[in-house]
């Protein structure tokens, strides 16, 4: 595989991660692994949640129930429960306090939020 193709795959990975397209992220990662490239994981948001935990927590903070979150994200209810349990622990809150805990956007501490360009630059 040429360096240009590897760069294109890395760019696709960064965009897919930014958009939360988990099936595509897995597919592009497997393609990169197949050619011997070990891509870095996307940096976590400033509050320490993984991208999946943050997506689930934000939907829960909007008032959606676990079953609705699972349907929207095309995951199981158990997966939603797992991500919420992890988010509660990392944020030190419960479901009622999620909105407040997530209120500070990434970058509020002076750090820019992770972006595709940031991810690509650091790979």
Residue frames as qw, qx, qy, qz and C-alpha x, y, z in Angstrom:
[[0.000, 0.890, 0.455, 0.000, 0.00, 0.00, 0.00],
 [0.410, 0.504, -0.025, 0.760, 1.35, 3.42, -0.91],
 [0.233, -0.197, -0.465, 0.831, 1.90, 6.15, 1.67],
 [0.279, -0.099, -0.185, -0.937, -0.87, 8.17, 0.01],
 [0.617, -0.299, -0.628, -0.370, -3.36, 5.35, 0.56],
 [0.509, -0.291, -0.649, 0.485, -2.30, 4.99, 4.19],
 [0.041, -0.069, -0.193, 0.978, -2.72, 8.75, 4.67],
 [0.450, -0.197, -0.400, -0.773, -6.18, 8.55, 3.09],
 [0.631, -0.341, -0.696, -0.024, -7.17, 5.73, 5.45],
 [0.364, -0.232, -0.508, 0.745, -5.90, 7.71, 8.45],
 [0.164, -0.037, -0.053, -0.984, -7.88, 10.73, 7.28],
 [0.572, -0.274, -0.574, -0.518, -10.99, 8.56, 6.86],
 [0.556, -0.300, -0.701, 0.329, -10.46, 7.16, 10.35],
 [0.156, -0.133, -0.333, 0.920, -10.24, 10.64, 11.89],
 [0.364, -0.110, -0.243, -0.892, -13.40, 11.79, 10.14],
 [0.627, -0.280, -0.681, -0.254, -15.31, 8.62, 11.06],
 [0.446, -0.265, -0.638, 0.569, -14.25, 9.01, 14.72],
 [0.023, 0.051, 0.147, -0.988, -15.28, 12.65, 14.75],
 [0.512, -0.128, -0.363, -0.768, -18.70, 11.75, 13.34],
 [0.552, -0.193, 0.644, -0.493, -19.17, 8.82, 15.72],
 [0.821, 0.292, -0.296, -0.390, -19.49, 6.28, 12.89],
 [0.564, -0.497, 0.650, -0.114, -18.34, 3.31, 14.96],
 [0.899, 0.212, 0.380, 0.041, -18.88, 0.58, 12.32],
 [0.584, 0.778, -0.108, 0.203, -16.80, 2.59, 9.84],
 [0.206, -0.814, 0.515, -0.174, -14.15, 3.27, 12.50],
 [0.779, -0.257, 0.572, -0.029, -13.81, -0.48, 13.10],
 [0.836, 0.480, 0.239, 0.113, -13.60, -1.20, 9.36],
 [0.360, 0.869, -0.257, 0.220, -10.95, 1.45, 8.66],
 [0.431, -0.690, 0.564, -0.142, -8.93, 0.37, 11.71],
 [0.871, -0.033, 0.488, 0.041, -8.95, -3.23, 10.48],
 [0.705, 0.680, 0.046, 0.194, -7.76, -2.08, 7.04],
 [0.046, 0.880, -0.415, 0.224, -4.93, -0.11, 8.64],
 [0.668, -0.462, 0.577, -0.090, -3.96, -3.08, 10.83],
 [0.909, 0.295, 0.291, 0.051, -3.95, -5.30, 7.71],
 [0.606, 0.710, -0.126, 0.336, -1.23, -3.15, 6.13],
 [0.719, -0.065, -0.367, 0.586, 0.80, -2.97, 9.35],
 [0.023, 0.479, -0.119, 0.869, -0.23, 0.48, 10.57],
 [0.363, -0.458, -0.725, 0.365, -1.21, 0.86, 14.22],
 [0.040, -0.660, -0.187, -0.726, -3.42, 3.98, 14.38],
 [0.090, 0.029, -0.598, 0.796, -3.61, 5.93, 17.61],
 [0.105, -0.637, -0.760, 0.077, -6.86, 6.13, 19.43],
 [0.003, -0.745, -0.210, -0.633, -8.75, 9.41, 19.38],
 [0.162, 0.167, -0.550, 0.802, -7.93, 11.58, 22.37],
 [0.219, -0.592, -0.759, 0.156, -10.53, 11.59, 25.10],
 [0.072, -0.827, -0.217, -0.514, -12.53, 14.71, 25.79],
 [0.096, 0.538, -0.469, 0.693, -11.34, 16.96, 28.61],
 [0.659, -0.405, 0.270, -0.573, -13.81, 15.33, 31.04],
 [0.242, -0.385, 0.888, -0.072, -12.23, 11.90, 30.49],
 [0.775, 0.256, 0.467, -0.340, -15.09, 10.14, 28.72],
 [0.390, -0.009, 0.757, 0.524, -14.53, 7.99, 25.68],
 [0.241, 0.050, -0.388, -0.888, -16.37, 9.14, 22.55],
 [0.420, -0.305, -0.803, -0.294, -18.95, 6.36, 23.03],
 [0.307, -0.454, -0.662, 0.512, -19.50, 7.23, 26.70],
 [0.003, 0.277, 0.064, -0.959, -19.91, 10.89, 25.81],
 [0.312, -0.116, -0.593, -0.733, -22.49, 10.16, 23.07],
 [0.446, -0.417, -0.791, -0.033, -24.55, 7.99, 25.41],
 [0.281, -0.417, -0.494, 0.710, -24.24, 10.45, 28.32],
 [0.085, 0.128, -0.137, -0.979, -25.32, 13.41, 26.18],
 [0.415, -0.254, -0.663, -0.569, -28.40, 11.56, 24.94],
 [0.451, -0.452, -0.727, 0.253, -29.26, 10.56, 28.51],
 [0.180, -0.306, -0.272, 0.894, -28.78, 14.17, 29.62],
 [0.237, -0.056, -0.375, -0.894, -31.31, 15.20, 26.95],
 [0.597, -0.029, 0.404, -0.692, -33.85, 12.99, 28.71],
 [0.722, 0.211, -0.542, -0.374, -33.84, 9.92, 26.46],
 [0.848, -0.345, 0.332, -0.227, -34.35, 6.55, 28.09],
 [0.416, -0.440, 0.758, 0.240, -31.88, 3.70, 27.76],
 [0.632, 0.337, 0.691, 0.099, -33.99, 1.85, 25.19],
 [0.416, 0.893, 0.149, -0.085, -34.33, 4.95, 23.00],
 [0.120, -0.816, 0.514, 0.237, -30.58, 5.64, 23.22],
 [0.560, -0.154, 0.790, 0.195, -29.91, 2.04, 22.23],
 [0.600, 0.609, 0.516, 0.044, -32.20, 2.36, 19.20],
 [0.230, 0.958, -0.082, -0.150, -30.63, 5.65, 18.10],
 [0.119, -0.746, 0.637, 0.153, -27.08, 4.37, 18.40],
 [0.869, 0.241, -0.369, -0.223, -27.90, 0.87, 17.15],
 [0.210, 0.349, -0.831, 0.379, -26.44, -0.84, 20.21],
 [0.517, -0.396, -0.759, -0.010, -27.92, -3.00, 22.95],
 [0.439, -0.820, -0.095, -0.355, -29.52, -1.62, 26.10],
 [0.846, -0.433, -0.040, 0.309, -26.76, -3.36, 28.07],
 [0.597, 0.257, 0.056, 0.758, -24.15, -1.40, 26.11],
 [0.104, -0.747, -0.109, -0.647, -25.96, 1.84, 26.95],
 [0.714, -0.689, -0.091, -0.089, -26.06, 0.83, 30.62],
 [0.833, -0.122, -0.022, 0.539, -22.33, 0.00, 30.54],
 [0.377, 0.449, 0.063, 0.808, -21.39, 3.38, 29.03],
 [0.341, -0.775, -0.122, -0.518, -23.65, 5.24, 31.45],
 [0.821, -0.538, -0.112, 0.152, -22.20, 3.41, 34.45],
 [0.703, 0.036, 0.010, 0.710, -18.69, 4.37, 33.30],
 [0.118, 0.613, 0.136, 0.769, -19.72, 7.97, 32.62],
 [0.552, -0.773, -0.175, -0.259, -21.35, 8.31, 36.05],
 [0.827, -0.396, -0.062, 0.393, -18.16, 7.08, 37.70],
 [0.567, 0.199, 0.096, 0.793, -15.87, 9.36, 35.70],
 [0.035, -0.607, -0.169, -0.776, -18.08, 12.41, 36.14],
 [0.158, -0.072, -0.705, 0.688, -18.93, 11.68, 39.77],
 [0.438, 0.062, 0.091, -0.892, -22.65, 12.08, 39.20],
 [0.424, 0.273, 0.856, -0.112, -25.87, 10.23, 38.48],
 [0.286, 0.493, 0.670, 0.476, -28.41, 10.58, 35.68],
 [0.071, -0.919, -0.378, 0.087, -29.94, 13.71, 37.22],
 [0.309, -0.816, 0.175, 0.457, -26.56, 15.45, 37.28],
 [0.703, 0.170, 0.475, 0.501, -25.41, 14.50, 33.79],
 [0.316, 0.850, 0.271, 0.322, -26.48, 17.74, 32.10],
 [0.265, -0.953, 0.149, 0.010, -24.56, 19.83, 34.60],
 [0.703, -0.427, 0.457, 0.339, -21.49, 17.61, 34.47],
 [0.622, 0.296, 0.516, 0.509, -21.44, 17.78, 30.67],
 [0.140, 0.949, 0.253, -0.129, -22.17, 21.53, 30.53],
 [0.198, -0.782, 0.404, 0.430, -18.51, 22.52, 30.23],
 [0.833, 0.545, -0.046, -0.088, -17.66, 21.90, 26.60],
 [0.839, -0.083, 0.134, 0.521, -14.31, 20.37, 25.62],
 [0.429, 0.478, 0.087, 0.761, -11.90, 23.25, 25.40],
 [0.333, -0.884, -0.208, -0.254, -13.39, 25.20, 28.32],
 [0.710, -0.614, 0.065, 0.338, -10.09, 24.76, 30.14],
 [0.012, -0.827, 0.372, 0.422, -8.17, 26.53, 27.37],
 [0.373, -0.179, 0.838, 0.355, -7.42, 23.37, 25.40],
 [0.482, 0.246, -0.378, -0.751, -8.90, 23.15, 21.91],
 [0.850, 0.042, 0.397, -0.344, -11.39, 20.34, 21.38],
 [0.471, -0.172, 0.775, 0.383, -10.08, 17.32, 19.46],
 [0.604, 0.611, -0.012, -0.511, -10.72, 17.61, 15.74],
 [0.927, 0.320, 0.153, 0.120, -9.89, 15.56, 12.67],
 [0.441, 0.789, -0.287, 0.317, -6.97, 17.87, 11.88],
 [0.372, -0.701, 0.524, -0.307, -5.66, 17.54, 15.45],
 [0.904, -0.125, 0.400, -0.082, -5.93, 13.74, 15.32],
 [0.828, 0.527, 0.011, 0.192, -4.19, 13.54, 11.93],
 [0.174, 0.851, -0.388, 0.308, -1.37, 15.83, 13.03],
 [0.467, -0.588, 0.594, -0.289, -0.66, 13.61, 16.03],
 [0.969, 0.060, 0.223, -0.093, -0.55, 10.31, 14.15]]
